[in-house]
Amino acid sequence: MRSSRLSLARDEGLLDLPACGPVAVFSPQAGDDLTPLGRARVQVVTGFRPDHDAFAAAGYDVVAAPVGPYAAALVCLPRARAEARALVAQAVAHVPEGAPVIVDGQKTDGVDAMLRELKGRVALSEALAKAHGKLAVFAAPGPAVLADWVALPRDLPEGFRTWPGVFSADGVDPGSALLAAALPAKLPRRVADLGAGWGYLARAILARPGVEDLHLIEADAAALDCARLNLPDPRARFHWADATRGKWGPVDAVVMNPPFHTGRAPDPVLGAAFIRAAAAMLTPSGTLWMVANRHLPYDPVLAAAFRDVEEIGGDSRFRLTRAARPLRA
């Protein structure tokens, strides 16, 4: 979808890139075809590890944070408005004044609203509409024009700090709060927090006696940076990684509130992969403590991965599960 808009913009002369210099592409999704920009010129900028790894495997130059300066930039708009604004401001800050900045997104992700906002601030081209999305271009103004869009940390109660665009940036996720309260009074020595986010569950884990090592495994680099700030504890070990890939462990317990969305679409396959990853990293007598939305079809996955599975609480929205003694393939 994105490549069709890029190709059309190039063919119609809307996409007029400088003759030389690198082109930054902010937050594309795995599978996006970026070849209309000139593959050799592109540097992908993404802090989401699965996308980072996918573009690296496809032969792109990939970085977690922009290094610039760039000759031009493409911003692939996310759904979260604050994050989208921050990415546009970041792109402007890393190109020279007058350089082309391309903004592209799906209608379902709010591209129309973002383009309306930009029209009041920059000289925006007419939008090109195709494949349920829109693309527009503007010449980068000075960074001061979008200074109020620059991402700033958010301070939450209990001393937590988050960042725009990370999961549950505005407050503690209710499911995580339920799980934190239900954890046993004592936990074993080695624990992993899968999809650790900005560290709310990890702080609850470290508050239990018995924990000597806690591995926070998180795919979002910005969320993990927040967790580092929120957990100045020498027992915490931080891993920027896709929890469903690679070999982890062994650990004695896993605590997790697994994600169940890929973009906007619900994707219970992702949560199921987290369950299997937890089982694979646990010791034979290890235990999983998990919260998930009640409607998600995890029962068969849990039964196939653990000998003992029990519901230990929750509410009308969330179910708390304890699963022990993982089954080995």
C-alpha positions in Angstrom: 0.0 0.0 0.0 2.7 2.5 1.0 4.8 1.5 -2.1 1.9 2.2 -4.5 1.6 5.8 -3.1 5.3 6.3 -3.3 5.5 5.0 -6.9 2.6 7.2 -7.9 4.1 10.3 -6.2 7.3 9.6 -8.0 5.7 9.2 -11.4 3.6 12.3 -11.0 6.5 14.5 -9.9 5.3 15.0 -6.4 8.3 13.0 -5.0 11.2 15.1 -6.1 14.2 14.0 -4.1 17.6 15.6 -4.1 20.1 14.1 -6.5 22.3 12.7 -3.7 22.3 12.1 0.0 20.7 9.6 2.3 16.9 9.4 2.8 15.6 8.6 6.3 12.5 6.5 6.6 10.9 6.8 10.0 9.0 3.9 11.5 8.1 1.8 8.4 6.5 -1.5 9.1 8.0 -4.9 8.1 7.0 -5.7 4.6 6.8 -2.0 3.4 8.5 -1.7 -0.1 10.7 1.3 0.0 12.4 0.8 -3.3 10.7 3.9 -5.0 12.9 6.0 -2.8 16.1 4.4 -4.1 17.0 1.4 -2.0 20.7 2.2 -1.7 19.9 5.7 -0.3 17.5 4.6 2.4 18.3 4.5 6.1 15.4 3.0 8.1 14.9 4.5 11.5 12.9 2.3 13.8 13.1 1.4 17.5 10.7 -1.5 17.1 12.9 -4.6 17.1 10.8 -6.9 14.8 10.7 -4.2 12.1 14.4 -3.4 12.7 15.4 -7.0 12.2 13.1 -7.5 9.1 14.6 -4.5 7.3 18.1 -5.5 8.3 17.5 -9.0 6.9 16.2 -7.4 3.7 19.6 -5.6 3.3 18.6 -2.1 4.4 20.7 0.2 6.5 18.8 0.3 9.8 19.3 2.4 13.0 17.3 2.6 16.2 17.6 6.5 16.3 18.3 9.0 13.5 21.9 9.9 12.9 21.4 12.5 10.1 21.7 14.8 8.5 19.6 13.5 5.7 18.8 14.8 2.3 15.1 14.0 2.7 12.8 12.1 5.0 9.7 9.9 4.9 7.5 9.7 8.0 5.3 6.6 8.1 2.6 7.8 10.5 1.7 5.6 13.5 -1.8 5.7 15.0 -0.9 7.5 18.2 -1.2 11.2 17.5 1.5 12.4 20.0 4.0 9.8 18.5 3.1 10.9 14.9 3.7 14.6 15.7 7.0 13.7 17.4 8.2 11.7 14.4 7.4 14.6 12.0 9.3 17.0 14.3 12.2 14.6 14.5 12.3 14.3 10.7 12.4 18.1 10.3 15.2 18.4 12.9 17.4 16.0 10.9 17.1 17.5 7.4 18.3 20.9 6.1 15.7 23.7 5.8 13.9 23.3 2.5 14.5 19.6 2.2 11.5 17.4 1.2 9.7 15.7 4.1 7.1 13.1 3.0 4.2 12.2 5.3 2.4 9.0 4.5 -0.3 7.0 6.4 -3.5 5.0 6.3 -6.8 6.7 6.8 -7.5 4.3 9.7 -4.4 5.6 11.4 -5.5 9.3 11.3 -3.6 10.6 8.2 -6.4 13.0 7.4 -6.2 14.7 10.8 -2.4 14.9 10.7 -2.5 16.5 7.2 -5.0 19.1 8.5 -2.7 19.9 11.3 0.3 20.3 9.1 -1.6 22.6 6.7 -1.7 25.3 9.4 2.1 25.1 9.9 3.9 24.3 6.7 3.5 24.6 2.9 1.9 21.2 2.4 1.4 19.8 -1.1 -2.0 18.5 -2.3 -2.5 15.0 -0.8 -2.2 12.0 -3.1 -4.8 9.4 -2.2 -4.4 5.7 -3.0 -4.8 2.3 -1.3 -6.8 3.6 1.6 -4.2 6.1 2.6 -2.7 9.5 1.7 0.7 11.0 1.0 1.8 14.6 1.0 5.1 16.5 0.9 6.4 19.7 2.4 9.7 21.6 2.4 11.2 21.4 5.9 10.9 24.7 7.8 13.2 25.6 10.6 12.9 23.3 13.6 11.2 26.0 15.7 8.1 25.8 13.6 7.3 22.3 15.1 9.1 22.7 18.4 5.9 22.0 20.3 5.6 18.7 18.6 8.9 17.4 19.9 8.5 14.4 22.2 8.8 15.0 25.9 8.8 12.5 28.7 5.7 12.0 30.8 5.8 11.7 34.6 3.3 9.4 36.2 2.6 8.8 39.9 5.0 6.7 41.9 8.0 8.2 40.0 7.4 6.4 36.7 8.4 8.1 33.5 7.0 7.2 30.1 7.4 8.4 26.5 4.8 9.3 23.8 3.9 6.3 21.7 4.9 3.5 24.1 2.2 1.1 25.4 0.1 2.7 28.2 2.1 5.9 28.1 -0.7 7.9 29.9 -1.0 5.6 33.0 -0.7 2.1 34.3 -2.5 -0.6 32.3 -5.4 -2.0 34.3 -4.4 -5.6 33.5 -0.9 -5.1 34.6 -2.1 -3.5 37.8 -4.2 -6.7 38.5 -1.3 -8.9 37.8 1.1 -6.9 40.0 -1.3 -7.2 42.9 -1.8 -11.0 42.4 1.9 -11.9 42.3 2.9 -14.2 45.2 4.6 -12.7 48.3 7.9 -14.3 47.3 9.3 -15.1 43.8 12.2 -17.3 42.8 15.7 -16.3 42.1 15.7 -15.8 38.3 12.7 -14.1 36.7 11.9 -12.8 33.2 9.4 -10.1 32.3 8.3 -10.5 28.6 7.1 -7.4 26.9 8.3 -5.5 29.9 7.3 -2.0 28.5 8.4 0.9 30.7 8.9 -1.3 33.8 5.6 -1.2 35.9 5.5 -5.0 36.4 9.2 -5.2 36.7 9.2 -2.9 39.7 6.5 -5.1 41.4 8.6 -8.2 40.7 11.7 -6.6 42.2 9.7 -5.7 45.3 9.2 -9.4 46.1 11.9 -11.1 48.2 13.9 -13.8 46.6 14.5 -12.2 43.2 18.2 -12.0 42.3 18.1 -11.5 38.5 15.3 -9.9 36.5 15.5 -10.0 32.7 13.3 -7.3 31.0 12.8 -8.3 27.4 11.1 -5.5 25.3 10.9 -4.9 21.6 10.2 -1.1 21.8 13.5 0.7 22.4 11.8 3.8 23.7 9.9 1.8 26.3 13.0 0.0 27.4 14.8 3.3 27.8 12.0 4.4 30.1 12.4 1.1 32.0 16.1 1.8 32.5 15.2 5.1 34.1 12.4 3.7 36.2 14.4 0.8 37.5 17.8 1.9 38.9 18.3 -1.6 40.3 21.4 -3.7 39.7 19.3 -6.9 39.5 17.5 -5.6 36.4 19.0 -6.7 33.0 17.6 -5.0 29.9 17.3 -6.7 26.5 16.1 -4.9 23.4 14.7 -7.9 21.6 11.7 -9.7 20.2 10.7 -12.0 23.1 9.3 -14.5 20.6 12.6 -15.1 18.9 16.0 -16.2 20.1 16.9 -18.4 23.1 16.3 -17.1 26.6 16.7 -18.5 30.0 16.6 -20.7 31.9 14.6 -18.8 34.4 12.4 -19.9 37.3 9.5 -17.6 36.6 8.0 -15.5 33.8 5.7 -12.6 34.4 3.9 -11.0 31.4 1.1 -9.0 30.0 1.7 -10.0 26.4 0.7 -7.8 23.5 -2.2 -8.9 21.3 -2.2 -6.4 18.5 -0.1 -6.1 15.3 -0.7 -2.4 14.4 -4.5 -1.9 14.8 -5.6 -5.4 14.1 -6.1 -7.9 17.0 -3.6 -10.7 16.6 -3.9 -13.5 19.2 -1.2 -15.4 17.4 1.3 -12.9 18.9 0.1 -13.6 22.5 0.3 -17.3 21.7 3.9 -16.9 20.6 4.7 -15.2 23.9 3.2 -18.2 25.8 5.3 -20.6 23.9 8.4 -18.5 24.4 7.7 -18.4 28.2 7.4 -22.2 28.3 10.6 -22.6 26.4 12.7 -20.4 28.7 11.4 -21.8 32.0 13.0 -24.5 34.0 11.1 -27.8 34.2 9.5 -26.7 37.5 9.1 -23.1 36.5 5.9 -21.0 36.6 4.3 -18.4 34.3 2.2 -15.6 35.7 0.1 -13.9 33.0 -2.7 -11.4 32.5 -4.7 -11.3 29.2 -8.1 -10.1 28.0 -10.7 -12.7 28.6 -11.9 -12.9 25.0 -8.5 -14.1 23.8 -8.3 -17.8 22.8 -5.3 -18.8 24.8 -6.7 -21.9 26.6 -5.5 -24.4 24.0 -2.1 -22.8 23.8 -1.6 -22.9 27.5 -2.8 -26.5 27.7 -0.3 -27.5 25.0 2.6 -25.7 26.7 2.1 -26.5 30.5 1.0 -29.4 32.6 -0.7 -27.3 35.2 -2.9 -24.3 34.2 -5.3 -22.4 36.6 -7.2 -19.2 36.6 -6.2 -17.2 39.7 -8.4 -14.1 39.4 -9.2 -11.1 37.3 -12.3 -9.2 36.5 -14.8 -8.8 33.7 -12.1 -7.7 31.2 -9.0 -9.5 32.3 -8.1 -13.0 33.3 -5.1 -13.9 35.5 -3.5 -17.2 34.8 -0.8 -19.3 36.6 0.7 -22.0 34.5 3.4 -24.3 35.8 5.7 -27.2 34.7 6.2 -26.5 31.0 5.9 -29.3 28.5 8.9 -29.9 26.3 8.5 -30.7 22.6 
